[in-house]
Amino acid sequence: MFELIYWVALAAATYAAFVYFRDLGDITQALLDVSRENMLRAIRNENKLVAIGLLGTLLAVTVHYLFGAGIGWVTVSMAILNGFMVGFPWVWLHLGLRNQQDRARYYSIEEARGYVRGEESVIVIENNGEARAHPDYHIKRPHLAGTPEGLGGENVILTYCCMTHLGHGFKPEIKGKKLDLEVIAQHGNNLIMKDRATGEPIQQMYGTRECDGRYGEGMQEWPTFRMPFKAFARAYPEGKVFLNKIPRFSENPIVCLFDHFVELVFLWGTVPHDRTRSLLFKTMDHEDDRLHSKEYVWGFNVGKDSVAYTEDAIREHDDLINVRVGGRDIVVAYDPGFDSVGVYYNDYGAPVTTVNFWGESDRGQLSRVETVKAATYWCVWANFFPETDLNRLAPALEAVA
């Protein structure tokens, strides 16, 4: 009887631990093939996998030492292996990638100058005159940044995926209910978050829960754009900058060393990922060779109609393109003064001939399109929006007096 209990417990624990390690180990996906279906199942059953992996191993060890069941070297070896397969992903996800959805710290531009180069690209969200900038280097580890008081009176956070080169704003609410998000995985080289309350995965590109589908009701997207830090400082002199400072060794030696280790892992993976065609994680479902795979594009959708633009294409057309997307008139523009691409709704029924960074045009004030994924990798955008048009120029509006 005890032999049966031993082997059943050890087999179940080892299987659960391996599945958890394979599907949610994050960097393990660089070595192991992980299907999207398996990953989503693991996310929804994370606590069960952890419990079975640890408790099953503990039961096998207990039965072995109390009743002599099993084999000694097998018991010790599998206890160590199972502990690693469960412990490594759990520590990496829940401690290494500690998100800051409600506890991010933002600093003045003056203080941020000691941490951010002037030409460094920052991801910007703005509301009611309150602006926040997020340098890629600082947002890459927590992946989520926000504060309890929100942004300009709205509950808005910044989400980030370094595999996609995408920072995007959301109101973390679905159907009026605030979400408690955590970083859990990636697939298709794009961040997957989890709603702690329901355990349901949420793809960053779509902002919808998997159970609701791509076109289900999801989080409200928030206008997000990029610009150099020095341009942000000029545009928003009272703006705040997100900095993810690592505590000094004298303040907290364990956290200091651990966070520096996580930083090194990110640099090892993300620097070559950004500079080459190759992908760190081979979890893509669709390829599109119309552009270099890592070309930066400004992709957006209006309903089910999606388009993407390169900065070069916009500048080749005198920094401004009038186009129709999803039944809406859109203006895609590049502002050389702030070195920033902007995408705006045009509800005036006539083409715009001039527009500045603030959306002030010869027709009137334009509002930013909230679905824009600013300077994301072409390969990832095309993977999640395989139907996307590229550098669309027509149909154009007819000018009216």
C-alpha positions in Angstrom: 0.0 0.0 0.0 2.7 2.5 1.0 4.7 1.6 -2.2 1.7 2.5 -4.3 1.1 5.8 -2.4 4.8 6.6 -2.8 5.0 6.1 -6.6 1.6 7.6 -7.4 2.4 10.7 -5.3 5.9 11.1 -6.8 4.6 10.6 -10.4 1.8 13.1 -10.0 4.1 15.6 -8.3 6.8 15.3 -11.0 4.2 15.7 -13.8 2.6 18.8 -12.3 6.0 20.3 -11.6 7.2 19.7 -15.1 4.1 21.2 -16.7 4.4 24.3 -14.4 8.1 24.6 -15.3 7.6 24.1 -19.0 4.5 26.3 -19.5 5.2 29.2 -17.0 9.0 29.2 -16.7 9.2 32.2 -19.0 12.9 32.0 -20.0 12.5 28.2 -20.2 10.5 28.8 -23.4 13.8 29.7 -25.0 14.6 25.9 -24.8 11.2 24.2 -24.7 8.3 24.3 -27.1 5.1 25.6 -25.4 1.8 25.7 -27.1 -0.6 28.5 -26.4 -3.3 26.0 -25.3 -1.1 24.4 -22.7 0.1 27.8 -21.4 -3.4 29.1 -20.9 -4.4 25.9 -19.1 -1.3 26.3 -16.8 -2.2 29.9 -16.1 -5.7 29.0 -15.1 -4.5 26.1 -12.9 -1.3 27.6 -11.5 -2.2 27.2 -7.9 -3.2 23.6 -8.4 0.0 22.7 -10.3 2.1 24.3 -7.5 0.1 22.5 -4.8 0.3 19.1 -6.5 4.0 19.5 -7.3 5.0 20.4 -3.7 2.5 18.4 -1.6 2.9 15.3 -3.8 6.6 15.5 -3.4 6.3 16.1 0.4 4.0 13.0 0.7 6.4 10.8 -1.2 9.3 11.9 1.0 7.3 11.4 4.1 6.1 7.9 3.1 9.7 7.0 2.2 11.3 8.0 5.5 8.5 6.9 7.7 7.6 3.6 6.1 10.6 2.7 3.9 8.7 2.9 0.6 10.5 3.8 -2.6 14.1 4.2 -3.3 16.4 6.6 -1.4 18.4 8.2 -4.2 15.2 8.5 -6.3 13.4 10.3 -3.4 16.2 12.8 -2.8 16.8 13.4 -6.5 13.2 14.0 -7.4 12.6 16.1 -4.3 15.4 18.5 -5.5 14.3 18.4 -9.1 10.6 19.0 -8.3 11.5 21.8 -5.9 13.5 23.5 -8.6 10.8 23.0 -11.3 8.2 24.6 -9.1 10.4 27.1 -7.2 12.2 28.7 -10.2 9.1 29.8 -12.2 7.3 30.9 -9.0 10.2 33.0 -7.7 10.9 34.5 -11.2 7.3 35.4 -11.8 6.1 36.5 -8.4 9.3 38.0 -6.9 11.5 38.8 -9.9 8.8 40.5 -11.9 7.1 42.3 -9.0 4.6 44.5 -10.8 3.8 48.0 -9.6 0.2 48.4 -10.7 -0.7 50.4 -7.5 2.7 51.3 -6.1 4.9 52.8 -8.8 7.0 55.7 -7.9 7.3 58.7 -10.3 10.0 61.4 -10.0 10.5 64.9 -11.3 12.1 65.5 -14.6 15.1 67.1 -12.8 15.7 64.0 -10.7 15.1 61.7 -13.7 17.9 63.4 -15.7 20.3 61.5 -13.5 18.9 58.2 -14.8 17.6 58.8 -18.3 19.5 60.0 -21.3 18.0 62.9 -23.2 17.6 61.0 -26.5 16.2 57.9 -24.8 12.7 57.0 -25.9 10.0 57.1 -23.3 6.5 55.8 -23.3 4.0 58.6 -22.4 0.4 58.5 -21.1 -1.4 61.8 -20.3 -4.7 62.8 -18.9 -6.1 66.3 -17.9 -2.7 67.8 -18.2 -1.0 65.2 -16.1 1.7 63.3 -18.0 3.9 60.3 -17.1 6.9 59.0 -19.0 8.2 55.5 -18.8 11.8 54.6 -20.0 12.0 51.1 -21.5 15.0 50.3 -19.2 13.0 51.1 -16.0 9.6 49.6 -17.0 10.9 46.3 -18.4 11.2 44.5 -15.1 7.9 45.3 -13.3 5.9 45.3 -16.6 3.1 47.2 -14.9 3.1 50.7 -13.4 0.4 52.8 -11.8 -0.6 54.6 -8.6 -3.6 54.4 -6.3 -4.7 58.0 -7.2 -4.6 57.2 -10.9 -3.7 59.6 -13.7 -5.5 62.9 -13.9 -8.4 61.4 -12.0 -8.6 58.2 -14.0 -7.5 54.7 -13.1 -4.9 54.4 -15.8 -1.8 52.1 -15.8 1.1 51.5 -18.2 1.7 47.9 -19.3 5.0 46.8 -20.9 6.4 43.9 -22.8 10.1 44.0 -23.8 9.7 41.0 -26.2 7.2 43.2 -28.2 8.9 46.6 -27.5 5.5 47.7 -26.5 4.3 50.0 -23.7 0.6 50.5 -23.7 -1.9 52.3 -21.4 -5.1 50.7 -20.0 -7.8 51.3 -17.5 -7.5 48.0 -15.6 -11.2 47.5 -15.4 -13.7 45.2 -17.2 -17.4 45.8 -17.0 -16.8 48.4 -14.3 -14.8 46.0 -12.0 -11.2 46.9 -11.2 -8.7 44.2 -12.0 -5.9 43.1 -9.8 -3.3 42.2 -12.5 -0.1 40.2 -12.3 2.5 39.4 -14.9 2.3 35.7 -15.6 3.7 34.7 -19.0 4.3 35.5 -22.7 3.2 33.9 -25.9 3.7 35.1 -29.4 6.4 37.3 -27.9 3.8 39.4 -26.1 2.9 39.8 -22.5 0.1 37.8 -20.9 -1.3 39.1 -17.6 -3.7 37.4 -15.2 -6.6 38.7 -13.3 -6.0 37.5 -9.8 -9.7 37.5 -8.9 -10.7 35.1 -11.7 -7.4 33.6 -12.7 -8.2 34.4 -16.4 -5.3 35.3 -18.8 -5.4 38.7 -20.5 -3.3 39.3 -23.7 -1.6 42.7 -23.7 -2.2 43.3 -27.5 -5.9 42.9 -27.1 -6.7 43.8 -23.5 -9.4 41.2 -23.3 -9.8 38.1 -21.2 -9.2 34.8 -23.1 -12.6 33.5 -22.1 -14.2 36.5 -23.8 -12.2 36.3 -27.0 -10.3 38.8 -29.1 -13.4 41.0 -29.7 -14.9 40.6 -26.3 -15.4 43.4 -23.8 -11.9 44.2 -22.4 -10.0 46.9 -20.6 -10.3 50.4 -22.0 -7.2 51.2 -24.0 -5.6 54.6 -23.3 -3.8 56.8 -25.8 -0.1 56.0 -25.6 2.8 57.5 -27.6 6.6 57.7 -27.6 9.0 60.6 -27.7 12.6 61.3 -26.6 13.0 62.1 -22.9 14.3 65.6 -23.7 11.3 66.3 -25.8 9.0 65.0 -23.0 10.7 67.5 -20.7 9.9 70.4 -23.0 6.4 69.3 -23.7 5.5 68.5 -20.1 7.9 70.5 -17.8 5.8 69.4 -14.8 5.6 65.8 -16.0 6.7 62.8 -13.9 9.0 60.0 -14.8 8.8 56.4 -13.7 12.1 55.1 -12.3 12.5 51.5 -11.0 15.4 52.1 -8.6 17.1 49.1 -7.1 17.8 49.5 -3.3 21.3 50.0 -2.3 23.1 46.9 -0.8 23.2 48.6 2.6 19.4 49.1 2.5 18.4 45.6 1.6 21.2 43.3 0.5 19.0 40.4 -0.6 16.7 42.5 -2.7 19.6 44.4 -4.2 21.4 41.3 -5.3 18.3 39.5 -6.5 17.1 42.6 -8.6 20.6 43.0 -10.1 20.5 39.3 -11.1 17.1 39.8 -12.8 18.5 42.9 -14.6 21.4 40.8 -16.0 19.0 38.2 -17.2 16.9 40.8 -19.0 19.9 42.4 -20.6 21.2 39.0 -21.7 17.9 38.3 -23.4 16.5 41.6 -24.6 19.6 43.4 -26.1 20.2 40.7 -28.8 16.5 40.3 -29.2 16.2 44.0 -30.2 19.2 44.0 -32.5 18.6 40.9 -34.6 15.9 39.2 -36.6 15.9 36.2 -34.3 13.3 35.7 -31.6 14.2 34.6 -28.1 10.9 32.7 -27.9 9.7 30.8 -30.9 6.0 31.0 -30.1 4.7 32.9 -33.1 1.8 31.7 -35.2 2.1 34.0 -38.2 5.0 35.5 -40.2 4.9 38.5 -42.5 8.0 39.4 -44.5 6.8 42.8 -45.8 9.2 44.4 -43.3 12.2 43.5 -41.3 10.8 41.5 -38.3 12.1 44.0 -35.8 11.0 47.2 -37.7 9.2 49.6 -35.4 5.6 50.2 -36.5 2.8 52.3 -35.1 -0.1 49.8 -35.4 -3.7 50.5 -34.4 -7.2 49.2 -35.1 -10.6 50.8 -35.4 -13.0 47.9 -34.8 -11.8 45.0 -36.9 -9.8 47.1 -39.4 -6.1 47.3 -38.5 -3.2 49.2 -40.1 0.4 49.8 -39.3 2.8 52.6 -40.3 6.5 53.0 -40.3 8.0 56.4 -39.4 9.8 56.5 -42.7 6.5 56.1 -44.6 4.9 59.0 -42.7 7.9 61.3 -43.3 8.0 60.4 -47.0 4.5 61.9 -47.2 5.4 65.3 -45.7 4.9 64.1 -42.2 1.1 63.7 -42.6 -1.3 61.1 -43.9 -5.1 61.4 -44.1 -6.7 57.9 -44.2 -9.9 56.0 -43.4 -9.7 53.1 -41.0 -12.7 51.1 -39.8 -15.1 53.7 -41.0 -13.3 56.6 -39.2 -11.2 59.3 -40.7 -7.7 59.2 -39.2 -4.7 61.5 -39.3 -1.3 59.9 -39.0 1.4 62.5 -38.4 5.1 62.9 -37.4 6.0 66.0 -35.4 9.7 66.9 -36.0 9.8 69.3 -33.1 9.1 66.6 -30.6 10.3 63.7 -32.7 7.0 61.9 -32.1 4.5 60.0 -34.2 0.8 60.8 -33.4 -2.4 59.1 -34.6 -5.6 61.2 -34.3 -9.3 60.9 -35.1 -10.5 63.4 -37.6 -14.3 64.1 -37.2 -14.4 67.2 -39.3 -15.4 65.6 -42.6 -12.4 67.1 -44.5 -8.7 66.4 -44.8 -6.2 67.9 -42.4 -3.3 69.8 -43.9 -1.4 70.7 -40.7 -1.4 69.2 -37.2 1.0 69.6 -34.3 2.0 67.4 -31.4 -0.9 68.5 -29.3 -3.5 67.5 -32.0 -4.2 71.1 -32.9 -5.0 71.1 -36.6 -6.2 73.5 -39.3 -9.6 71.9 -38.9 -9.8 72.0 -35.1 -8.7 69.9 -32.1 -8.0 66.2 -32.8 -8.0 63.5 -30.2 -5.5 60.7 -30.1 -6.5 57.1 -31.2 -6.5 55.0 -28.1 -5.5 51.7 -29.7 -2.1 52.8 -31.1 0.7 50.4 -30.2 3.6 52.9 -30.6 6.9 51.6 -32.1 6.1 47.9 -31.6 8.0 45.2 -33.5 6.4 44.5 -36.8 6.7 40.7 -36.4 4.7 40.8 -33.2 2.1 43.3 -34.5 1.6 41.1 -37.6 1.3 38.0 -35.5 -1.6 39.3 -33.5 -3.1 41.3 -36.3 -2.4 39.1 -39.3 -5.0 40.9 -41.4 -3.2 44.2 -41.0 -2.7 46.7 -43.8 0.7 48.4 -44.1 1.3 52.1 -44.7 -2.3 52.6 -46.1 -2.7 55.8 -48.1 -6.2 55.6 -49.5 -9.0 56.3 -49.6 -8.4 60.0 -48.8 -11.0 62.6 -48.0 -11.9 65.3 -50.4 -11.1 68.8 -49.4 -14.0 71.2 -48.7 -14.0 74.9 -48.4 
